């Protein structure tokens, strides 16, 4: 039972840390261009000698 006194705050802290990381990635523009990365792989941009 005393293990729950440690695990519950640790789980809440990790959840808030994950939420903070997600919100930071939203604000920094990580999810701005989702289609560009999917289409970029189809183009052959290799420079051939």
Rosetta blueprint (number, residue, H / E / L):
1 X L
2 X H
3 X H
4 X H
5 X H
6 X H
7 X H
8 X H
9 X H
10 X H
11 X H
12 X H
13 X H
14 X H
15 X H
16 X H
17 X H
18 X H
19 X H
20 X H
21 X H
22 X H
23 X H
24 X H
25 X H
26 X H
27 X H
28 X L
29 X L
30 X L
31 X L
32 X L
33 X L
34 X H
35 X H
36 X H
37 X H
38 X H
39 X H
40 X H
41 X L
42 X L
43 X L
44 X L
45 X L
46 X L
47 X L
48 X L
49 X L
